[in-house]
Structure formats: structure tokens, C-alpha cells
Amino acid sequence: MSVSVKPDTMTPKERVLGCLQGTKIDRLPSAPLVLNHCSRVTGVTVSQFNSDAKVMGEAQVAAWKRYGYDIPLMFTTTSTVAEAMGTELFFPVDDAPWVEHPVVEDTKNIDKVKVADPWQDGRLPVYLNAARHVVNEIGEQVFVGCIFAAPFTTASHLRGTEMFIRETYKNPGLVNELLDLSKASALAMIDALAEIGVVPVIVDPVASASLISPRQFEKFAMPRINDIIAHTHAKGLPICLHICGKTTPIIELMGETGADILSIDIIDMELTKKLVGSKACLLGNVKPAETMLKGTPEKIMAEVQEIIRSAGDSPRGLIVSTGCETPFNTPPANIDAVMTATRLYGQC
């Protein structure tokens, strides 16, 4: 695919900062959620990528240099905080790990749950040291982000997702206890990220309207999200909130959390712009599987163009991205197409 685009005249850090502050920028920022796909750039397995800080950090830098997106993001799975708190994961050789044995599979094990120390427990030190490597290598040019689960999702991985959601009705006392432990771990993670100058991105897929009602979101998930966002702001950092799946029923509540950036998935961008207004910058939402993994560069270009048409004039700005993680076997040409389309259609 051959198209003529204007060269960038700002660094990614200047561009993202300008977007968030509402000042003049050369083009819209673009930050497709290139996460485990970084392993493909350096030719390592996902299990190598998610267990070794040096491997992860080098892969992140290599992927950023390969694609030229505006925000590198540290991530492998939403269960990493739960793992550090006691949950056992299964680690396939070349895929992201998943929960095998929740630590509170039996409620008698509630005392086994510990508040995570991000510098000591589980694989959280892998993320932090990898992030530090990326900051040292390219931090003058980019903001580095680190993705980890918000309390509702972490708590579900401590108990088992299906059981945890059922207990929001049947055993709210246990739910709140797990949520508060998970919030304490998340706050500790914010403190650790602040030490190395990394922007937090909290993800709450289990709090999606695909799984729980807006009432449950407002009662259980939102208060802890609000506390984490306030703590992050007190540290002098911006924060992004990502909820994948269907978010139309809760998008206004998401806007009220105080998050600086809302990363969104299955929702109309024009409607989102109207409902969120000036409360947050929007980030999204090229379809991850249907478009990024299975589509053509031409289809991706058209989808990016439509996203920019719908929300490029959002009051707090737009960052072109994917609705959720870019599948790690996505063809590189499709990620290139996101960047090309943003440069072509997102001139400011």
C-alpha cells in the first residue's frame, strides 16, 4: 500500500502531552494496544516475554522502533496483580497465562490473600523493571504506560470470575473484602509506577457491561476506580481507564471517574464523544479481531478514517487505538496501516 503522508514534526511525548493539554499538535496521537505482539517483533515466545524483564523491555523498545506508535504499553495479562496476591496461573509456552487456581476458590482461604508488594511479589517486578528499561531507553521521546487490572477484575481472579459475580448479589461482604484487598495492591502499584515515571493504565474487563449491570458497576467497581484515580493524580500522574467489551450503558459513569483518558472497545465513537464531552480524552477503537487480526490494511485505513471522522474533534482529544489488545499474531502490515491512516487522516 503506497500513500503519501506528511512526516511527523513532534515527538510522541510532545504530541500526547499536547493532546491532553489541548494545545496545537501536528497530528492525532496513535497508540494501538501492541502488547504481547511485542514478542513477535523480537522472535521470542510469549512465556519468555512475560517472565523476563530484560526480554520484555527489549521487545517493547524494538516494537516501538518498528511501528512508531506514540505510547508503548507494558502488559501480558489482566491476572498479574491477582497472581502476586496468591492466585495460581497456568503458563502456556506461547500464549498469555490464565487463572488456573484462584486463591479463594474456597472461602476458608481468604487469609491466604496478601496485599501485593510490586517490587517483590509474583511477576510484578518483571513489569516494573521492564518499564524502567523502556524509560531509560526511550523515555525522553515517549510516555511509557503500564497496564494492570483494577480491583473488580483482580478480585474476580482471586475468587473465580463466575462465582465472584454471583456473590455481588449473594455475599457482598466477601466481595467488598476482596475488593478492598485488591485496591490496596493497586495503590501500591501506582506508588511503584510513580517511582519510575510510568503512566498507569487500569483495566477492568470483568466490570464491563457485557458481564455486570450498570448498578453493579456503580456499587462495586466505580468507587475503587475513583480512589485509584485520585491517588494517581495526587502523585502528579495522568491515568487511563480501559474497559473492553460493551460499555455504552456505563460510558457516562466512566467519564465521571476522573480518568484523563478513556480507552473503549465496543461502542459508537460519535455517541461516546457526545456522552463523555470534555471529561476525558478518548482512546479507541479499531476492532481487534475482526479488523486488526483478520482484516486488510485497506479495511483498517477505512475504519481509522471513520473513527477520526466521528471523534477527531472530541473536546478533550482523541488517541487512535484498538478497542482492546492487538492480537499477538496480527500481521505487521495491519499495525502499520493504523499508523499510516492516522498520519493521513489525523492531521491537525
C-alpha positions as YAML, in Angstrom:
chain: A
units: angstrom
residues:
- id: 1
  name: MET
  ca: [0.00, 0.00, 0.00]
- id: 2
  name: SER
  ca: [1.57, 3.27, -1.14]
- id: 3
  name: VAL
  ca: [0.23, 6.58, 0.15]
- id: 4
  name: SER
  ca: [1.86, 9.93, 0.71]
- id: 5
  name: VAL
  ca: [1.72, 11.21, 4.29]
- id: 6
  name: LYS
  ca: [3.24, 14.21, 5.97]
- id: 7
  name: PRO
  ca: [6.23, 13.44, 8.18]
- id: 8
  name: ASP
  ca: [5.87, 13.87, 11.94]
- id: 9
  name: THR
  ca: [7.18, 17.15, 13.33]
- id: 10
  name: MET
  ca: [6.76, 16.38, 17.04]
- id: 11
  name: THR
  ca: [7.99, 13.61, 19.33]
- id: 12
  name: PRO
  ca: [5.37, 11.19, 20.66]
- id: 13
  name: LYS
  ca: [5.73, 12.72, 24.12]
- id: 14
  name: GLU
  ca: [5.13, 16.24, 22.79]
- id: 15
  name: ARG
  ca: [2.16, 15.03, 20.76]
- id: 16
  name: VAL
  ca: [0.44, 13.14, 23.58]
- id: 17
  name: LEU
  ca: [1.05, 15.96, 26.05]
- id: 18
  name: GLY
  ca: [-0.34, 18.48, 23.57]
- id: 19
  name: CYS
  ca: [-3.38, 16.30, 23.01]
- id: 20
  name: LEU
  ca: [-4.08, 16.08, 26.75]
- id: 21
  name: GLN
  ca: [-3.46, 19.79, 27.32]
- id: 22
  name: GLY
  ca: [-5.43, 20.94, 24.28]
- id: 23
  name: THR
  ca: [-2.52, 22.69, 22.56]
- id: 24
  name: LYS
  ca: [-1.57, 22.60, 18.88]
- id: 25
  name: ILE
  ca: [-0.21, 19.25, 17.66]
- id: 26
  name: ASP
  ca: [0.97, 18.03, 14.26]
- id: 27
  name: ARG
  ca: [-1.44, 15.08, 14.11]
- id: 28
  name: LEU
  ca: [-3.63, 12.98, 16.34]
- id: 29
  name: PRO
  ca: [-1.65, 10.55, 18.51]
- id: 30
  name: SER
  ca: [-1.93, 6.87, 17.67]
- id: 31
  name: ALA
  ca: [-1.35, 4.10, 20.19]
- id: 32
  name: PRO
  ca: [-2.69, 0.72, 19.09]
- id: 33
  name: LEU
  ca: [-2.57, -1.66, 22.04]
- id: 34
  name: VAL
  ca: [0.52, -3.56, 20.93]
- id: 35
  name: LEU
  ca: [1.17, -5.74, 23.97]
- id: 36
  name: ASN
  ca: [2.05, -9.44, 23.70]
- id: 37
  name: HIS
  ca: [2.62, -8.83, 19.98]
- id: 38
  name: CYS
  ca: [5.94, -7.24, 21.00]
- id: 39
  name: SER
  ca: [7.24, -10.80, 21.44]
- id: 40
  name: ARG
  ca: [6.72, -11.36, 17.71]
- id: 41
  name: VAL
  ca: [8.96, -8.41, 16.85]
- id: 42
  name: THR
  ca: [11.98, -9.94, 18.62]
- id: 43
  name: GLY
  ca: [11.10, -13.58, 17.92]
- id: 44
  name: VAL
  ca: [10.61, -14.78, 21.50]
- id: 45
  name: THR
  ca: [7.71, -16.80, 22.90]
- id: 46
  name: VAL
  ca: [5.02, -15.09, 24.93]
- id: 47
  name: SER
  ca: [6.15, -17.06, 28.00]
- id: 48
  name: GLN
  ca: [9.71, -15.71, 27.59]
- id: 49
  name: PHE
  ca: [8.31, -12.23, 27.11]
- id: 50
  name: ASN
  ca: [6.14, -12.28, 30.22]
- id: 51
  name: SER
  ca: [8.67, -13.78, 32.62]
- id: 52
  name: ASP
  ca: [11.92, -11.89, 31.96]
- id: 53
  name: ALA
  ca: [12.22, -8.12, 32.46]
- id: 54
  name: LYS
  ca: [15.13, -7.76, 30.05]
- id: 55
  name: VAL
  ca: [13.35, -9.72, 27.32]
- id: 56
  name: MET
  ca: [10.13, -7.75, 27.84]
- id: 57
  name: GLY
  ca: [11.87, -4.38, 27.93]
- id: 58
  name: GLU
  ca: [13.93, -5.04, 24.82]
- id: 59
  name: ALA
  ca: [10.87, -6.32, 22.94]
- id: 60
  name: GLN
  ca: [8.89, -3.22, 23.90]
- id: 61
  name: VAL
  ca: [11.63, -0.92, 22.62]
- id: 62
  name: ALA
  ca: [12.02, -2.95, 19.42]
- id: 63
  name: ALA
  ca: [8.28, -2.88, 18.73]
- id: 64
  name: TRP
  ca: [8.12, 0.88, 19.31]
- id: 65
  name: LYS
  ca: [11.02, 1.43, 16.90]
- id: 66
  name: ARG
  ca: [9.43, -0.92, 14.35]
- id: 67
  name: TYR
  ca: [5.96, 0.65, 14.31]
- id: 68
  name: GLY
  ca: [6.47, 4.21, 15.54]
- id: 69
  name: TYR
  ca: [3.32, 4.44, 17.69]
- id: 70
  name: ASP
  ca: [3.02, 7.09, 20.36]
- id: 71
  name: ILE
  ca: [2.70, 5.13, 23.64]
- id: 72
  name: PRO
  ca: [4.45, 1.83, 24.45]
- id: 73
  name: LEU
  ca: [2.41, -0.16, 26.98]
- id: 74
  name: MET
  ca: [3.66, -2.86, 29.37]
- id: 75
  name: PHE
  ca: [1.25, -5.81, 29.67]
- id: 76
  name: THR
  ca: [0.77, -9.55, 29.33]
- id: 77
  name: THR
  ca: [-2.41, -10.50, 31.23]
- id: 78
  name: THR
  ca: [-5.09, -8.99, 33.48]
- id: 79
  name: SER
  ca: [-4.39, -11.56, 36.23]
- id: 80
  name: THR
  ca: [-0.88, -10.39, 37.15]
- id: 81
  name: VAL
  ca: [-1.90, -8.50, 40.30]
- id: 82
  name: ALA
  ca: [-4.06, -11.44, 41.42]
- id: 83
  name: GLU
  ca: [-1.09, -13.74, 40.85]
- id: 84
  name: ALA
  ca: [1.04, -11.53, 43.11]
- id: 85
  name: MET
  ca: [-1.72, -11.81, 45.73]
- id: 86
  name: GLY
  ca: [-1.77, -15.61, 45.71]
- id: 87
  name: THR
  ca: [-3.73, -16.88, 42.69]
- id: 88
  name: GLU
  ca: [-2.04, -19.61, 40.62]
- id: 89
  name: LEU
  ca: [-1.83, -19.15, 36.85]
- id: 90
  name: PHE
  ca: [-1.30, -21.60, 34.01]
- id: 91
  name: PHE
  ca: [1.55, -20.63, 31.67]
- id: 92
  name: PRO
  ca: [1.31, -21.93, 28.10]
- id: 93
  name: VAL
  ca: [4.53, -21.76, 26.11]
- id: 94
  name: ASP
  ca: [3.36, -19.24, 23.55]
- id: 95
  name: ASP
  ca: [0.24, -17.57, 24.83]
- id: 96
  name: ALA
  ca: [-0.73, -15.29, 27.70]
- id: 97
  name: PRO
  ca: [-1.24, -17.06, 31.05]
- id: 98
  name: TRP
  ca: [-4.66, -17.52, 32.59]
- id: 99
  name: VAL
  ca: [-6.08, -18.29, 36.03]
- id: 100
  name: GLU
  ca: [-5.83, -21.96, 37.00]
- id: 101
  name: HIS
  ca: [-6.46, -21.91, 40.77]
- id: 102
  name: PRO
  ca: [-7.99, -18.78, 42.37]
- id: 103
  name: VAL
  ca: [-6.52, -18.34, 45.83]
- id: 104
  name: VAL
  ca: [-10.01, -18.02, 47.38]
- id: 105
  name: GLU
  ca: [-11.53, -20.90, 45.45]
- id: 106
  name: ASP
  ca: [-12.53, -21.98, 48.98]
- id: 107
  name: THR
  ca: [-13.68, -19.11, 51.20]
- id: 108
  name: LYS
  ca: [-11.67, -20.63, 54.07]
- id: 109
  name: ASN
  ca: [-8.58, -19.44, 52.19]
- id: 110
  name: ILE
  ca: [-9.38, -15.74, 52.50]
- id: 111
  name: ASP
  ca: [-6.50, -15.40, 54.97]
- id: 112
  name: LYS
  ca: [-4.08, -16.56, 52.27]
- id: 113
  name: VAL
  ca: [-4.69, -13.40, 50.25]
- id: 114
  name: LYS
  ca: [-1.95, -10.83, 50.71]
- id: 115
  name: VAL
  ca: [-1.63, -7.24, 49.58]
- id: 116
  name: ALA
  ca: [0.97, -7.35, 46.83]
- id: 117
  name: ASP
  ca: [4.38, -5.74, 47.12]
- id: 118
  name: PRO
  ca: [5.01, -4.74, 43.47]
- id: 119
  name: TRP
  ca: [8.79, -4.93, 43.85]
- id: 120
  name: GLN
  ca: [8.73, -8.41, 45.39]
- id: 121
  name: ASP
  ca: [5.64, -10.47, 44.55]
- id: 122
  name: GLY
  ca: [4.72, -12.56, 41.52]
- id: 123
  name: ARG
  ca: [5.76, -11.16, 38.18]
- id: 124
  name: LEU
  ca: [5.05, -7.54, 39.06]
- id: 125
  name: PRO
  ca: [8.82, -6.91, 39.34]
- id: 126
  name: VAL
  ca: [9.13, -8.11, 35.73]
- id: 127
  name: TYR
  ca: [6.74, -5.35, 34.61]
- id: 128
  name: LEU
  ca: [8.38, -2.67, 36.72]
- id: 129
  name: ASN
  ca: [11.94, -3.50, 35.69]
- id: 130
  name: ALA
  ca: [10.90, -3.83, 32.05]
- id: 131
  name: ALA
  ca: [9.18, -0.44, 32.27]
- id: 132
  name: ARG
  ca: [12.30, 1.05, 33.83]
- id: 133
  name: HIS
  ca: [14.34, -0.32, 30.92]
- id: 134
  name: VAL
  ca: [11.97, 1.27, 28.40]
- id: 135
  name: VAL
  ca: [12.03, 4.60, 30.25]
- id: 136
  name: ASN
  ca: [15.83, 4.55, 30.26]
- id: 137
  name: GLU
  ca: [16.00, 3.70, 26.55]
- id: 138
  name: ILE
  ca: [13.30, 5.92, 25.01]
- id: 139
  name: GLY
  ca: [11.69, 7.83, 27.87]
- id: 140
  name: GLU
  ca: [12.89, 11.20, 26.57]
- id: 141
  name: GLN
  ca: [10.75, 10.65, 23.47]
- id: 142
  name: VAL
  ca: [7.66, 8.86, 24.78]
- id: 143
  name: PHE
  ca: [5.40, 8.43, 27.76]
- id: 144
  name: VAL
  ca: [5.60, 4.81, 28.89]
- id: 145
  name: GLY
  ca: [2.43, 3.17, 30.17]
- id: 146
  name: CYS
  ca: [1.88, 0.09, 32.33]
- id: 147
  name: ILE
  ca: [-1.40, -1.81, 32.22]
- id: 148
  name: PHE
  ca: [-2.73, -3.68, 35.25]
- id: 149
  name: ALA
  ca: [-6.12, -4.77, 36.49]
- id: 150
  name: ALA
  ca: [-8.46, -2.58, 38.50]
- id: 151
  name: PRO
  ca: [-9.80, -4.01, 41.79]
- id: 152
  name: PHE
  ca: [-13.02, -5.54, 40.45]
- id: 153
  name: THR
  ca: [-11.19, -7.63, 37.87]
- id: 154
  name: THR
  ca: [-8.37, -8.54, 40.28]
- id: 155
  name: ALA
  ca: [-10.88, -9.60, 42.94]
- id: 156
  name: SER
  ca: [-12.67, -11.80, 40.40]
- id: 157
  name: HIS
  ca: [-9.36, -13.56, 39.72]
- id: 158
  name: LEU
  ca: [-8.87, -14.13, 43.44]
- id: 159
  name: ARG
  ca: [-12.25, -15.84, 43.79]
- id: 160
  name: GLY
  ca: [-13.11, -17.11, 40.29]
- id: 161
  name: THR
  ca: [-14.97, -14.81, 37.93]
- id: 162
  name: GLU
  ca: [-18.32, -16.61, 37.72]
- id: 163
  name: MET
  ca: [-18.52, -17.14, 41.48]
- id: 164
  name: PHE
  ca: [-17.40, -13.59, 42.21]
- id: 165
  name: ILE
  ca: [-20.07, -12.02, 40.01]
- id: 166
  name: ARG
  ca: [-22.73, -14.25, 41.58]
- id: 167
  name: GLU
  ca: [-21.60, -13.16, 45.03]
- id: 168
  name: THR
  ca: [-22.14, -9.47, 44.27]
- id: 169
  name: TYR
  ca: [-25.75, -10.48, 44.97]
- id: 170
  name: LYS
  ca: [-25.33, -13.36, 47.43]
- id: 171
  name: ASN
  ca: [-22.27, -12.42, 49.51]
- id: 172
  name: PRO
  ca: [-21.45, -8.71, 49.15]
- id: 173
  name: GLY
  ca: [-19.41, -8.79, 52.36]
- id: 174
  name: LEU
  ca: [-16.87, -11.17, 50.82]
- id: 175
  name: VAL
  ca: [-16.92, -9.19, 47.57]
- id: 176
  name: ASN
  ca: [-16.11, -5.95, 49.39]
- id: 177
  name: GLU
  ca: [-13.34, -7.62, 51.41]
- id: 178
  name: LEU
  ca: [-11.68, -8.88, 48.23]
- id: 179
  name: LEU
  ca: [-12.18, -5.53, 46.53]
- id: 180
  name: ASP
  ca: [-10.50, -3.65, 49.35]
- id: 181
  name: LEU
  ca: [-7.51, -6.01, 49.34]
- id: 182
  name: SER
  ca: [-7.28, -5.62, 45.58]
- id: 183
  name: LYS
  ca: [-7.48, -1.84, 45.86]
- id: 184
  name: ALA
  ca: [-4.61, -1.82, 48.35]
- id: 185
  name: SER
  ca: [-2.50, -3.79, 45.85]
- id: 186
  name: ALA
  ca: [-3.46, -1.40, 43.05]
- id: 187
  name: LEU
  ca: [-2.49, 1.63, 45.14]
- id: 188
  name: ALA
  ca: [0.88, 0.02, 45.86]
- id: 189
  name: MET
  ca: [1.31, -0.50, 42.12]
- id: 190
  name: ILE
  ca: [0.56, 3.19, 41.48]
- id: 191
  name: ASP
  ca: [3.25, 4.15, 44.01]
- id: 192
  name: ALA
  ca: [5.78, 1.88, 42.31]
- id: 193
  name: LEU
  ca: [4.99, 3.26, 38.85]
- id: 194
  name: ALA
  ca: [5.31, 6.82, 40.14]
- id: 195
  name: GLU
  ca: [8.84, 5.98, 41.34]
- id: 196
  name: ILE
  ca: [9.94, 5.28, 37.78]
- id: 197
  name: GLY
  ca: [7.77, 7.84, 36.00]
- id: 198
  name: VAL
  ca: [5.39, 5.45, 34.24]
- id: 199
  name: VAL
  ca: [1.76, 6.28, 33.44]
- id: 200
  name: PRO
  ca: [-0.79, 3.83, 34.94]
- id: 201
  name: VAL
  ca: [-3.44, 2.23, 32.75]
- id: 202
  name: ILE
  ca: [-6.04, 0.37, 34.79]
- id: 203
  name: VAL
  ca: [-8.16, -2.21, 33.00]
- id: 204
  name: ASP
  ca: [-11.44, -3.64, 34.27]
- id: 205
  name: PRO
  ca: [-12.79, -6.14, 31.72]
- id: 206
  name: VAL
  ca: [-14.88, -8.03, 34.30]
- id: 207
  name: ALA
  ca: [-16.65, -4.74, 35.12]
- id: 208
  name: SER
  ca: [-17.78, -4.42, 31.51]
- id: 209
  name: ALA
  ca: [-21.49, -4.07, 30.78]
- id: 210
  name: SER
  ca: [-21.03, -7.36, 28.92]
- id: 211
  name: LEU
  ca: [-20.77, -9.07, 32.34]
- id: 212
  name: ILE
  ca: [-22.36, -6.89, 35.03]
- id: 213
  name: SER
  ca: [-25.11, -4.28, 35.24]
- id: 214
  name: PRO
  ca: [-24.51, -0.54, 35.46]
- id: 215
  name: ARG
  ca: [-25.87, -0.70, 39.02]
- id: 216
  name: GLN
  ca: [-23.26, -3.29, 40.00]
- id: 217
  name: PHE
  ca: [-20.56, -1.22, 38.29]
- id: 218
  name: GLU
  ca: [-21.57, 1.87, 40.23]
- id: 219
  name: LYS
  ca: [-21.84, 0.00, 43.53]
- id: 220
  name: PHE
  ca: [-18.74, -2.21, 43.47]
- id: 221
  name: ALA
  ca: [-16.27, -1.23, 40.72]
- id: 222
  name: MET
  ca: [-16.55, 2.52, 40.39]
- id: 223
  name: PRO
  ca: [-15.75, 3.61, 43.98]
- id: 224
  name: ARG
  ca: [-12.41, 1.76, 43.92]
- id: 225
  name: ILE
  ca: [-11.60, 3.11, 40.45]
- id: 226
  name: ASN
  ca: [-12.31, 6.60, 41.74]
- id: 227
  name: ASP
  ca: [-9.93, 6.10, 44.67]
- id: 228
  name: ILE
  ca: [-7.14, 4.82, 42.41]
- id: 229
  name: ILE
  ca: [-7.55, 7.73, 40.01]
- id: 230
  name: ALA
  ca: [-7.48, 10.26, 42.87]
- id: 231
  name: HIS
  ca: [-4.33, 8.61, 44.27]
- id: 232
  name: THR
  ca: [-2.67, 8.73, 40.85]
- id: 233
  name: HIS
  ca: [-3.47, 12.41, 40.43]
- id: 234
  name: ALA
  ca: [-2.05, 13.08, 43.89]
- id: 235
  name: LYS
  ca: [1.20, 11.56, 42.58]
- id: 236
  name: GLY
  ca: [1.19, 14.07, 39.72]
- id: 237
  name: LEU
  ca: [0.46, 11.47, 37.02]
- id: 238
  name: PRO
  ca: [-2.31, 11.16, 34.44]
- id: 239
  name: ILE
  ca: [-4.17, 7.85, 34.24]
- id: 240
  name: CYS
  ca: [-6.05, 5.88, 31.60]
- id: 241
  name: LEU
  ca: [-9.08, 3.68, 32.30]
- id: 242
  name: HIS
  ca: [-9.73, 0.81, 29.88]
- id: 243
  name: ILE
  ca: [-12.87, -1.30, 29.92]
- id: 244
  name: CYS
  ca: [-13.32, -3.66, 26.99]
- id: 245
  name: GLY
  ca: [-16.50, -5.27, 25.78]
- id: 246
  name: LYS
  ca: [-19.77, -3.33, 25.69]
- id: 247
  name: THR
  ca: [-19.52, -0.01, 27.52]
- id: 248
  name: THR
  ca: [-22.45, 2.05, 26.20]
- id: 249
  name: PRO
  ca: [-24.52, 1.52, 29.40]
- id: 250
  name: ILE
  ca: [-21.64, 2.71, 31.64]
- id: 251
  name: ILE
  ca: [-19.77, 5.22, 29.48]
- id: 252
  name: GLU
  ca: [-21.15, 8.23, 31.37]
- id: 253
  name: LEU
  ca: [-20.11, 6.65, 34.68]
- id: 254
  name: MET
  ca: [-16.65, 6.00, 33.24]
- id: 255
  name: GLY
  ca: [-16.45, 9.69, 32.35]
- id: 256
  name: GLU
  ca: [-17.28, 10.63, 35.93]
- id: 257
  name: THR
  ca: [-14.33, 8.66, 37.40]
- id: 258
  name: GLY
  ca: [-11.89, 11.49, 36.65]
- id: 259
  name: ALA
  ca: [-9.71, 9.36, 34.34]
- id: 260
  name: ASP
  ca: [-7.71, 11.51, 31.95]
- id: 261
  name: ILE
  ca: [-8.09, 9.01, 29.11]
- id: 262
  name: LEU
  ca: [-10.90, 6.53, 28.46]
- id: 263
  name: SER
  ca: [-9.87, 3.50, 26.39]
- id: 264
  name: ILE
  ca: [-13.02, 2.00, 24.87]
- id: 265
  name: ASP
  ca: [-13.97, -1.02, 22.83]
- id: 266
  name: ILE
  ca: [-17.46, -1.91, 21.55]
- id: 267
  name: ILE
  ca: [-19.20, 1.45, 21.44]
- id: 268
  name: ASP
  ca: [-20.10, 4.08, 18.87]
- id: 269
  name: MET
  ca: [-17.44, 6.80, 18.91]
- id: 270
  name: GLU
  ca: [-19.78, 9.62, 17.95]
- id: 271
  name: LEU
  ca: [-22.11, 8.71, 20.81]
- id: 272
  name: THR
  ca: [-19.13, 8.44, 23.17]
- id: 273
  name: LYS
  ca: [-17.96, 11.92, 22.18]
- id: 274
  name: LYS
  ca: [-21.42, 13.27, 22.99]
- id: 275
  name: LEU
  ca: [-21.80, 11.46, 26.34]
- id: 276
  name: VAL
  ca: [-18.27, 11.97, 27.68]
- id: 277
  name: GLY
  ca: [-17.85, 15.52, 26.39]
- id: 278
  name: SER
  ca: [-14.94, 17.36, 27.95]
- id: 279
  name: LYS
  ca: [-14.47, 14.93, 30.84]
- id: 280
  name: ALA
  ca: [-11.75, 12.79, 29.23]
- id: 281
  name: CYS
  ca: [-9.63, 12.17, 26.17]
- id: 282
  name: LEU
  ca: [-10.90, 9.21, 24.13]
- id: 283
  name: LEU
  ca: [-8.74, 6.28, 23.02]
- id: 284
  name: GLY
  ca: [-10.03, 3.71, 20.54]
- id: 285
  name: ASN
  ca: [-11.40, 1.73, 18.91]
- id: 286
  name: VAL
  ca: [-10.37, -0.28, 15.84]
- id: 287
  name: LYS
  ca: [-11.85, -3.80, 16.15]
- id: 288
  name: PRO
  ca: [-9.07, -6.08, 17.44]
- id: 289
  name: ALA
  ca: [-10.01, -9.46, 15.98]
- id: 290
  name: GLU
  ca: [-12.34, -8.66, 13.11]
- id: 291
  name: THR
  ca: [-10.23, -5.82, 11.71]
- id: 292
  name: MET
  ca: [-6.69, -5.97, 13.11]
- id: 293
  name: LEU
  ca: [-6.19, -9.74, 13.00]
- id: 294
  name: LYS
  ca: [-8.40, -10.75, 10.07]
- id: 295
  name: GLY
  ca: [-8.77, -7.56, 8.07]
- id: 296
  name: THR
  ca: [-6.72, -5.98, 5.32]
- id: 297
  name: PRO
  ca: [-4.67, -2.78, 5.54]
- id: 298
  name: GLU
  ca: [-7.31, -1.12, 3.35]
- id: 299
  name: LYS
  ca: [-10.09, -2.11, 5.76]
- id: 300
  name: ILE
  ca: [-8.06, -0.79, 8.70]
- id: 301
  name: MET
  ca: [-7.41, 2.51, 6.91]
- id: 302
  name: ALA
  ca: [-11.14, 2.92, 6.31]
- id: 303
  name: GLU
  ca: [-12.01, 2.12, 9.93]
- id: 304
  name: VAL
  ca: [-9.44, 4.59, 11.27]
- id: 305
  name: GLN
  ca: [-10.78, 7.24, 8.92]
- id: 306
  name: GLU
  ca: [-14.30, 6.69, 10.27]
- id: 307
  name: ILE
  ca: [-13.10, 6.85, 13.90]
- id: 308
  name: ILE
  ca: [-11.39, 10.16, 13.20]
- id: 309
  name: ARG
  ca: [-14.47, 11.48, 11.39]
- id: 310
  name: SER
  ca: [-16.66, 10.51, 14.34]
- id: 311
  name: ALA
  ca: [-14.47, 11.62, 17.26]
- id: 312
  name: GLY
  ca: [-11.46, 13.52, 15.95]
- id: 313
  name: ASP
  ca: [-12.97, 16.72, 17.28]
- id: 314
  name: SER
  ca: [-13.65, 15.39, 20.79]
- id: 315
  name: PRO
  ca: [-13.38, 18.25, 23.33]
- id: 316
  name: ARG
  ca: [-10.51, 16.58, 25.25]
- id: 317
  name: GLY
  ca: [-8.89, 14.96, 22.22]
- id: 318
  name: LEU
  ca: [-8.67, 11.56, 20.54]
- id: 319
  name: ILE
  ca: [-5.90, 8.96, 20.52]
- id: 320
  name: VAL
  ca: [-6.40, 6.49, 17.69]
- id: 321
  name: SER
  ca: [-6.06, 2.95, 19.01]
- id: 322
  name: THR
  ca: [-7.55, -0.51, 19.04]
- id: 323
  name: GLY
  ca: [-10.59, -1.37, 21.13]
- id: 324
  name: CYS
  ca: [-8.61, -3.97, 23.06]
- id: 325
  name: GLU
  ca: [-5.27, -5.77, 22.77]
- id: 326
  name: THR
  ca: [-3.94, -6.14, 19.25]
- id: 327
  name: PRO
  ca: [-3.88, -9.95, 18.83]
- id: 328
  name: PHE
  ca: [-0.28, -11.07, 19.02]
- id: 329
  name: ASN
  ca: [-0.40, -12.78, 15.62]
- id: 330
  name: THR
  ca: [-1.68, -9.65, 13.88]
- id: 331
  name: PRO
  ca: [0.14, -9.08, 10.56]
- id: 332
  name: PRO
  ca: [2.67, -6.25, 10.95]
- id: 333
  name: ALA
  ca: [1.25, -4.55, 7.85]
- id: 334
  name: ASN
  ca: [-2.05, -4.10, 9.71]
- id: 335
  name: ILE
  ca: [-0.37, -2.24, 12.57]
- id: 336
  name: ASP
  ca: [1.48, -0.14, 10.01]
- id: 337
  name: ALA
  ca: [-1.91, 0.68, 8.46]
- id: 338
  name: VAL
  ca: [-3.17, 2.17, 11.73]
- id: 339
  name: MET
  ca: [-0.19, 4.48, 11.83]
- id: 340
  name: THR
  ca: [-0.41, 5.38, 8.14]
- id: 341
  name: ALA
  ca: [-4.13, 6.13, 8.38]
- id: 342
  name: THR
  ca: [-3.64, 8.30, 11.47]
- id: 343
  name: ARG
  ca: [-0.91, 10.29, 9.73]
- id: 344
  name: LEU
  ca: [-3.06, 10.61, 6.61]
- id: 345
  name: TYR
  ca: [-6.43, 11.46, 8.16]
- id: 346
  name: GLY
  ca: [-5.44, 12.81, 11.57]
- id: 347
  name: GLN
  ca: [-3.56, 15.96, 10.60]
- id: 348
  name: CYS
  ca: [-4.33, 18.81, 12.99]
...
